[in-house]
């Protein structure tokens, strides 16, 4: 279905296949979401190959499972670039895994395509960032929550760089607009259900208007299920997130997820014919009960961006390929997406959705077009 997985070999032969690396966890505590990114990547590669490849040459992925372990992300990135001769890698979900891979990609001059929302405040000439930056999700989420629920926020996050930095940004949004952060707690990346019990007891005591979650992976399921077990009501005190997708909702149970809020460039069911076709292909391949999400969508469209640029330059040399990627537009399932030439981040759409009882999201806010990526929040007053 996806073509063959590449043997270790050299990358850019004159007429051989285009060899690329694929680096997503298919086991461990991050597999819940990274498996969908793997699927999106492979669906796009399969579509490209079925259409004749790129300039008549097949795209052949070399796939590694880092098992939610940053040391394995580092080891496999080094193997791909230094031993296999791969120049392009599609991979990473967490910011900690991206930061683990970053120095290797820069030192060996590879090109990492990163399909995940993140905390911003980073630039690398060796990364194309295709997930949302804070100005594309945090700002719209805050304004929607403050207008509809109130300005007393409680933060719950996984304990690594992305949640802490995202909470820093959200805290400043809250406080600059006259609100208050009434609590901030973190759990381990592989947190068990019982780690959330004291947090929910504290939330019950301080009674915030909104719970802002930056919990990722399987622990997301435990947070929402514990919330339901404690009898909280999302109509009055919802969990709002930048990271909770249709995948986590399916895992926790539709009844548990109903009424909670997520900001994302993409939700299943939006978009025109491109979005409809994408969902149909995904379900045909993985089953009608499987849902797309913002992470699988970004993983999918970034491969299409890669192919569009590669067709023009006919080389995987990052020094030649990347300048052509910058400014390239693709008709993604979320709508038109362009790589901002000033920062290497995607100009993606801004949307806020409320989860329905069937595991899909109703859109309660949507930008009128793609939002220009501003990963350093230059367009807003400086945040200390």
N, C-alpha and C positions, 0 to 999 in steps of 0.2 A: 504493500500500500504506500509506503514512504520511500521506495527505492532502498538501496543497500546502505548500510552503515560503513563509513570509510575505514579501510585498513590504514595503519600508520604509513605515511608516505610523504612525498613532496607536493607542494601546493600548486604552483601556477605554471604548469607545463603548457606548451604552445597549443596543443589540441586536446589535452586530457580534461578530465572533469574539474570543475571548480570545487576545491575542498574547503570546507568551513567547519568551525568548531561549534558545538552545542553544549552548554554548561548549565543545566538546571537540575535541582535536587528532585529525584523521583522516589526518594526514601528519606526517612527522618521527619522531624517535626515541621519542616517547611514544604514537604511534598504536596500537601493539600492544595497549595496555590501554584507552586512551581511546576507541578505536573501539567497544569493547564497552559503555562507558558511554553513548555516543551511541545504540547500538542499544537498550539498556534504556530510555532516555528516549523514544525514538520508538515502541517497542512499547507503552509505557504510554499515550502520547498517542493512538495509533491505537485502542487498546482503549476509551479514554474517548470518542473521537469516534464509534466504531461503536455505542456504547451511547447515543448521542444528545447527546454533549457534556456540558457543565456548565451546568445550568439552561437547556438548549436551545441553548447557544451552543458552537460548535466551538472547540477549542484549536488555534491555528495557530502553529507554531514558525518563528522566524527563526534560521537556522542559519549559524554561522560556523566556519571551520576555522582556529584560531590557529597551526597548523603547529608545535607544540611550542616556540613562541617567546613568552616572557613579554611582550615589547613588543606583540605582536599581541593577546594576551589583554587588555592594558590598552586598546589602541585599539578593539577590538571591543566590550568592555564599555561604554566611553564612547559608542560609536556607538549601541548598543542602548538605553541609558538616556537619552542626551541628544538623539539625533536620531530614533530610531524610536519613542520614547515607551514602550518596554517597561519594565515594573516588576519582573518576575520573570525570573531567569536560572538555568537549570540548567547547571552546568558546573564545570570545573577538576578536575585530578587532583593535580598536584604542589602542595606547600605554597607553593613559590615563585610559582606561577601564582595561587594563591588570594591570597597577600599582595600580588601585583601588582594584582589586581582590587579588593581590599578597600577601599582609600581612595576609589576611584571609586564603588563601591556605597554606601558610607556618605555621601559628599558629595552624591550625587544621589538618595539615599534609595531604592535598589532593594532587592530581596531575592534573595540568592544562595543556591541550594540546592547544597550541597557533598557529593557522594556518595563520599567517599574517607576511609579511615582516615588519621589524622594524628597529630602529636606531642603534641597537647593544649596546655594553657596559653594558650588564646586564647578570647576571647568577643567577639562583635559582635552588636548588635541587628539587624544587616542580613544575618546568615548563619544558615541552618539547617544544622547539621552532622549528616549521616546515616551517616557511616562510623564505625568504631570509634575510641574514645579509648584512651589507654594502659592504663587500668584494665580495659578490656574485651578487650585482646589481649596486651599485653606481660606482664602479671602471670601469666596462665594459661600462656603459652608458657614463661616462665622456670621456673616451678615444675615443669612437665612435663619440661623438659630437664634440670634439676638432679637430679630424682628418677630419671631413666632413662639419662642419659648422663654426667653429671659437671658440674663447676662451673668448668672452665677454658674460657673463651670467647675467640673471635677475631672481631673485628668487621670487616666489609667493607661499605662503603656508597657510594652516589653522593654527590657533593660538593655538597650544598645543605642547606637548613635541616632538612628532615624527618629524614634519616639522622643528622645530627649530634645533633639533640635526642633522637631515639629511642635512639641509642646512649648518650647521657648518662643517660637513665632506666634503660636496661638495665644500664649499668655500675654504677649505684648499687644496683640489685637484686642483682647478682652480688656486689658487695663487701660489702653489708650482710648477706649470707647466707654469708659466709666463702669466697666464690669469688675468681677472679682473671681479669682481662682480659689475655691474653697477647699481644695485637696489635690494632691498629686502623688500617685503611687505607681510603683513599677514591679513587674514580676519577671522571672527568668524566661528566656526564650523557649524553654521546654517545660513551662509551668504546668503543674497539675491542677486539677479542679479546686482542691482545698486551698490553694494559694489565694483564691478570689474571695473566700468566705470573710476574712477580716476586712477586706476592701469594701464589700457590699454592706457589711455592718456599719462601717464608717460612713458610707454614702447615705445610709438610712438615717444616721444621726445628723448629718450636716444639711441634708435635703437640698441638693443643687437643682438648678433648672435643667441642666444638660450634663450628661456624662460624655466626655470626649475620649474616644478610645484610639490608641495607636498600638494596640496589641496585634500581633501578627501570627500567622501559622495556626496550628491546632489549638493553642491556648485561646484563640478568638472564640472558638466554639464553647469552651468552658466558661468564659466570661459571660456570654449571652445566656447560656443555660442557667448559670448561677443567678444572674439577674432575674430570670423568669421564676426560678425556685424561691427567690426572696419576695416575690409578689409585687415587683415594681411594675409601673404602667407606662409604656412608651408614649401614650397619648399626652402625658404630662411631663415625664422625665425620660426622654429617649436617650439611647446610646447613639452618638453621632461619630462617624469615622471617615477616614480617608482610605482605609485599607480593607474594610469588610465588603467582600464582593459576593456575587451569586454563588460562588464555590463554597464559601464559609457558611452562607445561609442554608444551602442544601445540606451541609454536614450537621449543622446545629438543629435543623428542623424548621420548616416554614412557619409553624405556629410560634416558635421562639423568635424568629427574625422579624415577624410582622410588626410594622409600625416604626422600626428603627431607620436611621438616616445615614446615607453615604454620599460623599461628593466624589465624582469621577468623570473623566472625559466620555466614558462609554458605559451604557447598560444594555443588556440584551433587549432587543425589540425596537431600538431607535435606529435612525438613519433611513436612507432610501433603499434603492435596489441593491446597492453594495452591502448594506447591513443585513438585509433579508437573505441574500445569497450566502453570506458568511455564516449566519445562524443555521441555515439549511444544510450547508456542507458539514458543519460541526456536528449537528445532530445525526446526520446520516452516518458519520464516521464513528461516533461514540454513543449514540442512543438518544432517543427522544427525551429522556429524563435529564440529560446533561445540559448544563447551561453555559453560555459564553459569559465573559466578564471583561473588565477593563485590562487585566493583565494578559489574557490570551489574545485579546484584540491588538494590544500594542506589540506583542511578540509576533503576531501575524503581519501587521502592516509594515513593521520595520524590515522584514525580509523583502517585502515588495519594494520598499524604498532602496534597499541594497541592490536588488536586481535591476531597477531602473537606472541607477547610477553606473553599475557595472557594465550594463549593455553599452553605455556611451564610451567608457574608457578602456574596456576589455583587458583590465588588469586588476589584481587584488592588492597591488602595492598601495598601502594606506596613504602615502604621500601624493599619489595621483587620484585615488578613489575619493578620499574625504572631501577635497575641494569641490567635487562635483555633487556629492551628497548635500552639501550646504546649499540651501535654497531650493532643493528638490521638493516637489509636491506630489502626493499620492492621494487617490480617492479611497480613504480608509473607511471601515464600517461606521465609525463615529461621525464621518464627514471629511471634507478635505483637510489634510494635515501637511504642513510644510516644516522642513528643518530650518530653524532660524540661523542664518549665516553668521550672526554676531556671536553666538554662544554654543552652537551645536546641540541645542535642545529643540524638541518638537513644539511647534505652535499647535496645541491641542484645544479641544472644546472644554468648556466649563459647565458642569451639570450637577445638580443635587437631586437625589432620588429618595423616596420613601418606600420601604419594602412592603409589598403586598402579601397577602396570605398564600399566594402560589409560588413565592420565591423570586418573583420578578419585581422590578422597581417602577413606580410611577414617578414621572419627572415633575418636580415642583419648582425647579429653576433651570434655565438653560440660556447660555450666551447666544448672541445672534450670529456668531461666526467663531472661527478658531481664535484663541486668545494668545497673543504674542508672548512667548516664553520670556520671563524676567527672573531668572534663578537667583539673582542677588537682590531682588526687590528694590531695584534702582528707581522704579517708577513710584515708589512710596517714600514718605519721610523715613529717614534712616532709623533702623532699630539698633540700639546699642547692644 
